[in-house]
């Protein structure tokens, strides 16, 4: 059996196990066991991919399986992976596993919460293994729809408003994607009608069709990637979402946007991508700097991290739009890096909030003295976010900036300098939060009785922290995983110049 099928089967079996669990303890361990098994499967799949490449297999996609769904429409359930897919699957496995332990103490409608959370994760896994665009869109919707329930039922603050805003914005993006997908389906220059990515790449669209449908595809995925000015759903959604949902939301769900832009919009419509890139470089550059400045003005820990995510996700798309191998490698590395460190941030914020019952940084202080484990991990996550060497953020951001600066024209270099300036702004808000939140005097005597991290909180945070360190200290394993898989996209973009 193709091991990719396990990425869908294991979550579904876990959901069945949750349904038949008799108490809360059983629900927790069923979810933990299921998602640990899923994490192991992602590691095995990555190892299989590397072994196939080492043995001389040069196919663009490996571990492929194809089943016909609707023969008359040429719609197939086609799955397979390349190095980028394998990396994203591993990221998802890590974040979902950590999210289970971050939600260990949840009691309200526990079964329903974990069912919705695992269903969301199933959609993400399915999206990353899909080769057929119809199948990919189906999994995209499976990933997005549970977010409404997870925020609307288990969220905090103005949760109904946040859930509705997120849903409407993402459904708007879905509408744009539908237009783009049908344009791609019917738009092949030789009359080929297909949703298969590999087949479509061999039958390019007419340039006129590309120019029309590229903005639909780019904006459709860009909404999910918090592209300015369509980013406003993200901070509200993050602020109201429960901890594990914020982790999956920022850690993996927003990566569907960058992945879709790379895999669908840019790969299948390269001429339009080259012609219209300058427009979206302006928008992504705005996202990078606006998100960083937005974080400075916030006092709520979740809003700070949410605006930081807008900035870092903007940097992903910015790197992709540079359209050279170096910058695009950096963009994929940034997807992985941001997914890990922002999931770690949201896990820590949830753990701190459960103890202090506030997310306002000015109502806290001196936490390093009372919860040193969580405080030190928070500080390390902050250093990763501002790009400290030895952590994942430095590797990803420097690769993007080096690749972006390879363009010799004034427009690209000015845009790169603007994006680079966000590093300084990031350092400002990270160090500000660390100074106010962790250092200084304790502002509330009740905090002296707080307990440090529990065993399940340590599992959650250390899983993510070790991954952040692994990427930062020894990034070559991840770089080698994605390098060859980016070559077909980069070559196609360069060939149309």
C-alpha positions in Angstrom: 0.0 0.0 0.0 1.2 3.5 -0.8 2.3 5.0 2.6 0.6 8.3 1.6 -2.8 6.7 2.1 -1.9 6.4 5.8 -1.8 10.2 6.1 -5.6 10.1 5.6 -6.4 6.7 7.1 -4.7 7.3 10.5 -6.5 10.6 11.3 -9.8 9.0 10.3 -9.1 6.0 12.6 -8.1 8.4 15.3 -11.5 10.1 15.0 -13.3 6.8 15.2 -11.3 6.0 18.4 -12.2 9.4 19.9 -15.9 8.7 19.2 -15.8 5.4 21.1 -13.6 6.6 23.9 -15.4 6.4 27.3 -13.7 9.2 29.2 -11.5 12.3 28.8 -8.3 10.5 29.6 -9.0 7.9 26.9 -9.7 10.7 24.4 -6.4 12.4 25.1 -4.3 9.2 24.7 -6.2 8.1 21.6 -5.4 11.5 20.0 -1.8 11.5 21.2 -1.2 7.9 20.0 -2.8 8.6 16.6 -0.9 11.8 15.9 2.4 10.3 17.1 1.8 7.5 14.6 1.1 10.2 12.0 4.4 12.0 12.8 6.3 8.7 12.5 4.6 8.1 9.1 5.7 11.6 7.9 9.3 10.8 8.9 9.1 7.4 7.1 7.7 9.1 4.0 10.5 11.6 4.0 13.1 8.8 4.4 11.5 6.9 1.5 11.6 10.0 -0.7 15.3 10.5 0.1 16.1 6.8 -0.5 14.3 6.9 -3.9 16.3 10.0 -5.0 19.5 8.4 -3.8 18.8 5.3 -5.9 18.6 7.4 -9.0 14.8 8.0 -9.4 14.4 11.4 -11.1 10.6 11.5 -11.6 9.2 14.9 -10.6 6.8 13.2 -8.2 7.2 9.9 -6.4 5.0 7.5 -4.4 2.3 8.3 -6.9 -1.2 6.7 -7.0 -4.0 7.5 -9.3 -7.7 6.5 -9.1 -10.3 7.7 -11.6 -13.2 9.6 -9.9 -15.2 11.1 -12.8 -14.0 9.8 -16.1 -16.2 12.0 -18.2 -14.6 15.1 -16.6 -11.1 13.6 -16.4 -11.0 14.1 -12.6 -8.8 11.7 -10.7 -7.8 11.1 -7.1 -4.1 11.6 -7.9 -1.5 11.8 -5.1 2.3 11.9 -4.9 5.1 13.9 -3.3 8.3 15.7 -4.1 10.8 17.2 -1.6 8.7 20.3 -0.9 5.6 18.1 -0.2 7.7 15.8 2.1 9.0 18.8 4.1 5.5 20.3 4.5 4.1 16.9 5.6 6.8 16.7 8.3 6.0 20.2 9.4 2.3 19.4 9.7 3.1 16.2 11.6 5.2 18.0 14.2 2.8 20.9 14.7 -0.3 18.6 15.0 1.5 16.3 17.5 2.6 19.3 19.6 -1.0 20.8 19.4 -2.5 17.7 21.0 -0.4 18.1 24.1 -1.0 21.8 24.2 -4.7 21.0 24.5 -4.3 18.3 27.1 -6.3 20.1 29.8 -9.3 21.0 27.6 -12.5 19.8 29.1 -15.4 21.5 27.3 -16.8 19.3 24.5 -13.5 17.5 24.4 -14.4 14.8 21.9 -15.9 17.3 19.4 -12.9 19.6 19.7 -10.4 16.9 18.9 -12.5 15.5 16.1 -12.7 19.0 14.4 -8.9 19.6 15.0 -7.9 16.2 13.5 -10.3 16.8 10.6 -8.6 20.1 9.9 -5.2 18.3 10.0 -6.5 15.7 7.6 -7.4 18.4 5.1 -3.9 19.8 5.3 -2.2 16.5 4.8 -4.4 15.7 1.8 -3.7 19.1 0.3 0.0 18.6 0.4 -0.1 15.2 -1.3 -2.6 16.1 -4.0 -1.5 16.3 -7.7 -5.0 16.7 -9.1 -6.3 20.2 -8.6 -9.8 19.1 -7.9 -8.6 16.8 -5.1 -6.4 19.6 -3.8 -9.3 22.0 -3.6 -11.5 19.4 -1.9 -8.8 18.9 0.8 -8.4 22.7 1.0 -12.1 23.1 1.9 -11.9 20.2 4.4 -9.0 22.1 6.1 -10.8 25.5 6.2 -14.3 24.6 7.2 -13.5 23.2 10.8 -11.9 26.5 11.6 -15.3 28.2 11.9 -16.4 25.7 14.6 -13.1 25.6 16.4 -13.0 29.3 16.9 -16.8 29.9 17.2 -17.3 27.3 19.9 -14.0 27.0 21.7 -12.6 30.4 21.2 -12.4 33.5 23.5 -13.3 37.1 23.2 -15.4 38.1 20.1 -15.2 34.6 18.9 -18.4 34.6 16.8 -17.2 37.7 14.9 -13.7 36.3 14.4 -15.0 33.0 13.2 -17.4 34.6 10.7 -14.8 37.0 9.4 -12.3 34.3 8.9 -14.8 32.1 7.1 -16.1 34.8 4.8 -12.6 35.9 3.9 -11.4 32.4 3.1 -14.6 31.5 1.3 -14.0 34.6 -0.8 -10.5 33.3 -1.5 -12.1 30.0 -2.4 -14.4 31.7 -4.9 -11.4 33.2 -6.7 -9.7 29.8 -6.7 -12.7 28.2 -8.3 -12.5 30.7 -11.2 -8.8 30.1 -11.6 -9.0 26.3 -11.4 -11.7 26.1 -14.1 -9.7 28.6 -16.2 -6.7 26.2 -15.9 -8.9 23.2 -16.6 -10.1 24.6 -19.9 -7.2 26.8 -20.7 -4.5 24.5 -22.2 -3.3 25.8 -25.5 -3.8 22.5 -27.3 -7.2 21.9 -25.9 -6.2 19.4 -23.2 -8.8 19.2 -20.4 -7.3 18.1 -17.1 -6.9 18.9 -13.5 -3.6 17.0 -13.2 -0.7 19.3 -12.3 2.0 17.3 -14.1 -0.1 16.9 -17.3 -1.1 20.6 -17.2 2.6 21.6 -17.0 3.3 19.8 -20.3 0.4 21.7 -22.0 0.9 25.3 -21.1 -2.0 27.8 -21.2 -2.2 30.5 -23.7 -0.5 33.7 -22.5 -3.7 35.7 -22.7 -5.5 33.2 -20.5 -2.6 33.2 -18.1 -2.8 37.0 -17.7 -6.4 36.8 -16.9 -6.5 33.8 -14.5 -3.1 34.3 -12.7 -4.5 37.1 -10.4 -7.4 34.9 -9.4 -5.1 32.0 -8.4 -2.6 34.2 -6.7 -5.1 36.2 -4.7 -7.1 33.1 -3.9 -4.2 31.5 -2.3 -2.8 34.8 -1.1 -5.8 35.4 1.1 -4.9 32.3 3.0 -1.3 33.4 3.2 -2.4 36.8 4.8 -1.5 38.8 1.8 -1.9 42.6 2.3 -4.6 44.0 2.3 -6.5 40.7 2.7 -4.8 39.9 6.0 -7.3 41.3 8.5 -9.0 38.0 9.2 -5.7 36.5 10.5 -5.1 38.7 13.6 -8.7 38.5 14.7 -8.8 34.7 14.1 -5.6 34.1 16.0 -6.7 36.3 19.0 -9.9 34.4 19.4 -8.8 30.8 18.6 -7.9 28.3 21.3 -4.2 27.4 21.6 -4.0 24.3 19.4 -6.1 26.0 16.7 -3.8 29.0 16.7 -0.9 26.6 16.4 -2.4 24.8 13.4 -3.8 28.0 11.9 -0.4 29.9 11.8 1.8 26.8 11.7 0.4 24.9 8.8 -2.9 26.3 7.5 -1.4 29.6 6.3 1.3 27.6 4.5 -1.3 26.3 2.1 -1.3 29.8 0.7 2.4 29.9 -0.2 2.4 26.3 -1.3 -0.6 26.9 -3.6 1.0 30.0 -5.1 4.2 28.1 -5.9 2.6 24.8 -7.0 -0.4 26.2 -9.0 -0.2 29.9 -9.8 3.5 30.3 -10.6 4.2 26.8 -12.0 1.2 26.6 -14.4 1.2 30.3 -15.4 4.8 31.3 -15.6 4.5 34.0 -18.3 1.8 35.8 -16.3 3.9 35.4 -13.1 6.8 37.1 -14.7 4.7 39.9 -16.1 2.6 40.6 -13.0 5.2 39.9 -10.3 5.9 43.5 -9.6 2.4 44.2 -8.5 2.5 41.4 -5.9 6.0 42.3 -4.8 4.7 45.6 -3.7 1.8 43.9 -1.8 4.1 41.4 -0.2 6.7 44.0 0.7 3.9 45.9 2.4 2.8 42.8 4.3 6.4 42.3 5.5 6.9 45.8 6.9 3.3 46.5 7.9 3.0 43.3 9.9 6.2 44.1 11.7 5.1 47.6 12.6 1.7 46.3 13.5 3.2 44.0 16.1 5.0 46.9 17.8 1.7 48.7 18.6 0.1 45.6 20.1 -0.1 44.8 23.9 -1.9 41.5 23.5 0.5 38.6 23.1 -1.7 36.8 20.5 -2.1 40.0 18.4 1.7 40.5 18.6 2.3 37.0 17.2 -0.5 37.3 14.7 0.9 40.5 13.1 4.3 38.9 13.2 2.8 36.0 11.2 1.5 38.5 8.6 5.1 39.8 8.3 6.8 36.4 8.1 4.2 34.9 5.7 4.5 38.0 3.5 8.3 37.2 3.4 7.4 33.7 2.1 5.5 35.0 -0.9 8.1 37.8 -1.4 10.8 35.1 -1.8 8.7 33.1 -4.2 8.2 36.2 -6.4 11.9 36.8 -6.8 11.8 33.7 -9.1 15.3 32.5 -8.7 16.4 29.2 -7.1 18.1 30.8 -4.1 15.2 33.1 -3.0 12.6 30.3 -3.7 14.6 27.9 -1.6 14.6 30.5 1.2 10.9 30.9 0.8 10.2 27.2 1.4 12.7 27.2 4.3 10.7 30.2 5.7 7.5 28.2 5.4 9.0 25.5 7.6 10.8 27.9 10.0 7.8 30.1 10.5 5.5 27.2 10.9 7.6 25.8 13.7 8.4 29.0 15.6 4.9 30.5 15.4 3.3 27.3 16.6 5.8 27.4 19.5 4.9 31.0 20.2 1.2 30.2 20.3 1.7 27.2 22.5 3.6 29.2 25.0 1.1 32.1 24.9 -1.7 29.6 25.7 0.3 28.1 28.6 1.1 31.6 30.0 -2.5 32.7 29.7 -3.8 29.6 31.5 -1.7 30.7 34.5 -2.0 34.5 34.5 -5.5 34.8 32.9 -4.4 37.7 30.8 -2.5 38.3 27.6 -1.8 41.9 28.2 2.0 42.2 28.5 1.7 45.3 30.8 -0.2 43.3 33.4 2.6 40.8 33.6 6.3 40.9 34.5 9.1 39.0 36.1 7.8 35.6 34.8 11.4 34.4 34.4 11.5 34.1 38.2 8.4 31.9 38.6 8.1 29.9 35.3 11.7 29.7 34.1 11.3 26.8 31.7 8.5 28.4 29.8 10.2 31.8 30.0 13.5 30.5 28.5 11.7 28.7 25.7 9.7 31.9 24.9 13.0 33.8 24.7 14.5 31.3 22.4 11.4 31.4 20.2 11.8 35.2 20.1 15.4 34.9 19.0 14.4 32.5 16.2 11.8 35.0 15.1 14.2 37.9 14.8 16.7 35.7 12.9 19.4 34.9 15.4 22.1 32.7 13.9 21.9 29.1 14.9 18.1 29.1 14.8 15.7 28.4 11.8 14.7 32.0 11.2 18.3 33.1 10.3 18.8 30.4 7.7 15.5 31.1 6.0 15.5 34.9 6.0 19.2 35.2 4.9 18.6 32.8 2.0 15.6 34.9 0.8 17.5 38.2 1.1 20.6 36.8 -0.7 18.5 35.5 -3.5 16.4 38.6 -3.8 19.4 40.9 -4.0 20.7 38.9 -7.0 18.4 41.0 -9.1 20.4 43.9 -10.4 17.6 46.3 -11.2 16.6 49.1 -8.9 13.0 48.0 -8.2 13.9 44.5 -6.9 16.8 45.9 -4.8 14.7 48.6 -3.2 12.0 46.1 -2.4 14.6 43.8 -0.9 16.0 46.6 1.3 12.5 47.4 2.5 11.9 43.8 3.4 15.3 43.5 5.2 14.4 46.5 7.3 11.6 44.4 8.9 14.4 42.5 10.7 15.2 45.6 12.8 11.5 46.2 13.5 11.1 42.5 14.5 14.0 42.9 17.0 12.2 45.9 18.5 8.9 44.2 19.3 10.5 40.9 20.3 12.9 42.5 22.8 10.2 44.8 24.0 8.0 41.8 24.8 10.8 39.8 26.4 11.8 42.8 28.6 8.2 43.6 29.8 6.9 40.0 30.1 9.8 38.0 31.4 12.2 40.4 33.1 11.8 43.1 35.7 9.8 43.0 38.9 6.8 40.7 39.4 3.7 42.9 39.1 1.2 40.5 40.7 2.0 38.7 44.0 -0.4 35.9 43.0 2.1 34.9 40.2 4.6 33.7 42.9 2.4 30.6 43.4 2.4 29.7 39.6 3.7 26.3 38.6 6.2 25.9 35.8 5.6 23.7 32.7 3.9 20.3 33.2 5.2 17.1 31.5 2.7 17.4 28.6 3.5 21.1 28.1 7.2 20.2 28.0 6.5 17.5 25.3 4.7 20.1 23.2 7.2 22.9 23.5 10.4 20.8 23.3 9.1 19.0 20.2 8.9 22.3 18.4 12.0 23.8 19.9 14.2 20.9 18.9 12.8 21.2 15.3 13.6 24.9 15.3 17.2 24.2 16.5 17.6 21.3 14.0 16.8 23.5 11.0 19.0 26.3 12.3 22.1 24.3 13.3 22.1 21.8 10.4 19.9 23.2 7.6 21.6 21.3 4.8 19.3 18.2 5.2 16.2 20.3 4.6 17.9 22.3 1.9 18.8 19.1 0.0 15.3 17.8 0.5 13.7 20.8 -1.4 16.4 21.9 -3.8 15.8 19.5 -6.6 12.0 19.8 -6.3 12.2 23.6 -6.8 14.3 23.3 -9.9 11.4 22.5 -12.4 9.5 25.5 -11.1 12.5 27.8 -11.2 13.6 26.6 -14.6 10.1 27.1 -16.0 9.9 30.6 -14.7 13.3 31.5 -16.1 12.6 29.9 -19.5 9.9 32.4 -20.3 12.1 35.5 -19.8 
